[in-house]
Amino acid sequence: MFAKKLHWKSLPLPVAGLASLIIAFLFLAFLLIHIFSEGAGGLSWSFFINFASRFPTKAGIYSALMGSLWLLALTALISIPVGIFSALYLEEIAAKNAFTNFIRGNIANLAGVPSIVYGLLGLALFVRILGFGSSLIAGACTLSLLILPVIIMASIESLRAVPRKLREAAFGVGASPMQVLFEHTLSQAIPGMITGVILALSRSLGETAPLITVGALAFAAFLPESMTDQFTSLSIQIFNWASRPQMEFQELAATAIIVILSITFMMNFVAMLLRWKLSSRKATS
Amino acid sequence: MGLTKLNLKAASAEGSSIGDPSLTSVDSHGVAAVHAYPQVSLARSWNSPSGNFVEQSLQYFLFACALSSVLTTFGIVFILLKEMSGFFSVVSVWEFFTGTQWFPLLSPARFGVLPLVSGTLMIALGSCLIAVPIGLLIAIFLSEYCPRGFRVILKSALELLAGIPTVVYGYLALTFVTPQLAKIFPQIEVFNALSACIVVGIMIIPTIASVTEDAIHSVPGYLRDAGYGLGMRRYQIVSSIVFPAAISGFVASIILGLSRAIGETMAVTLAAGASPKLTFNFFESIQTMTAFIVQVSQGDTPAGTIEYQSIFVVGFCLFIMTLGTNLIAQFVVRRIHHRI
């Protein structure tokens, strides 16, 4: 390379950049240290199998964890098929006309709508008009609407990455449009879609505001048994504990945060691994 | 987060040969970018007469799925407008938009939205003041100075910051940031706007960094080469070529960050408190529009009451503010595309 004498003016920019990066990661580190020092003491088996309680020593996250898992499963059941099918329609079937362009622009704008506005929609539509009440299914429908734009856009991206040649070749050997769509295009795009779906679901796990609006319980000492039952979730439980002034409840909140963060980080990690694997596969082929 | 990384460079290369960038889309950060389409669509084959009944009905089924997003938008607008009409039949529009007192739960109730709007703007502007310089410097560092191998790892790690649930940030503001701030500023209240600004700022750093980085990435290499040809140093190239070329992406990232901060709910609810007042003192407790909706939703407010309607009216203001900022950001990004 052209070795140049280092000029003093060359230094501030990279140094400031590195410093900014370090500030951001220091915050992340402080966050984790603080939460572990507060909450790690509370991690025990009984914390997982006890219901919420007025007494901090007896309190656990059983109903909250189960509520979150229910929500996650229901949200996945609703949002994954609708999201992937929408993407298939928009990217593979729809003619590129003004109306489908409008749908695409609309999806882009929906992704920027604050989650609490979805909560208001869920409250008015699912809880009141459709009469679901403050039930798991109302919460799951609301969360599904919230993450649908993310899933659709991720799926469109991965459909776009499927080479056009593949479709042409399939048509060339006489495959029907449905065969091309499901057996060639979709099967190639699915790994990329999974990454998007996992990230979207991990986002839905941490969502709190729309669930409060829909009317999730702040205190539940029972397990939800069906979709129409009332519920609470990990995020709601954390909010509830964190907003109490007593030190003991703050520590419980930290312990619950350790649980929720380990789940979200795990989901993020899996999604990242998938993405790395995908990009390395693309590089070699 | 950020997995639908939209490669402006690829899109612009494709777009230049076809010249028909016909779609703008936004990734999970709300990042807008323009895509180009091939001129001939394979979709045609679906409409051929040979399509059998199953394929036809499948097509309608998929269309119905795609329609769900449009229905969502209409649902949001319809429901917000419906509750709003009920609200404004009781409260005058003039009082709502110019009143400086917000006491919806007291009697006599006061519905002046300005304190909530000022609270929201305080958080949005304060957090951007923190996040914009840090985000910009991170973007420059990652794209210009960072070794390639580290870049991917650092970007993934930054995405972790974006993946943390917002209620966790709220907890952190309350139990970690505020006690630290109290050591420096003893007059600070337990609930204060400053701690909320700090955590929301940290939260939107990844958005600002990744959108700006994409814009910097899309600056054509020949511009840089031209700078080197003139004997410029790297910092000169960054500050006088790359940054000016990527400025629209940077502006868009600020607007998107603002929009996220406006819509941010749990962190500000926990950290900034619930006292709506028209102030610009960052050490005091305030209330944002989102925090008000949470406060009312926590109680069991029956439908049809004025409190119930008031959260929809505030929600409508929020919806308009974020939609407006997002549309501006998309417009700005589309301009970069036309310029390059």
Interface residues (C-beta under 8 A of the other chain):
Chain A: K4 H7 K9 S10 P12 L13 P14 A16 G17 L18 A19 S20 L21 I23 A24 F25 F27 L28 F30 L31 H34 I35 E38 P81 V82 F85 S86 L88 Y89 L90 E92 I93 A94 A95 K96 T100 N101 F102 I103 R104 G105 N106 I107 A108 N109 L110 A111 G112 V113 P114 S115 I116 V117 Y118 G119 L120 L121 L123 A124 L125 R128 L145 L148 P149 V150 I152 M153 A154 I156 E157 R160 R164 R167 E168 F171 S176 P177 M178 V180 T195 G196 L199 A200 S202 R203 L205 G206 E207 T208 A209 I212 T213 G215 A218 S235 I238 F239 A242 S243 Q250 A253 A254 I257 I260 L261 T264 F265 N268 A271 M272 R275 W276
Chain B: M1 L3 T4 L6 S22 L23 T24 S25 V26 D27 S28 G30 A32 H35 Y37 P38 S41 L42 A43 S45 W46 G51 V54 E55 L58 Q59 F61 L62 F63 C65 A66 L67 S68 S69 V70 T72 T73 G75 I76 I79 L80 K82 E83 P133 I134 G135 L137 I138 I140 F141 L142 E144 Y145 V152 L154 S156 A157 L158 E159 L160 L161 G163 I164 P165 T166 V167 V168 G170 Y171 L172 L174 T175 F176 I202 I205 R233 R234 Y235 V238 S239 L256 S259 I262 G263 E264 T265 M266 T269 L270 T290 I293 V294 S297 Q298 D300 A303 I311 F312 G315 L318 F319 T322 L323 T325 N326 L327 Q330
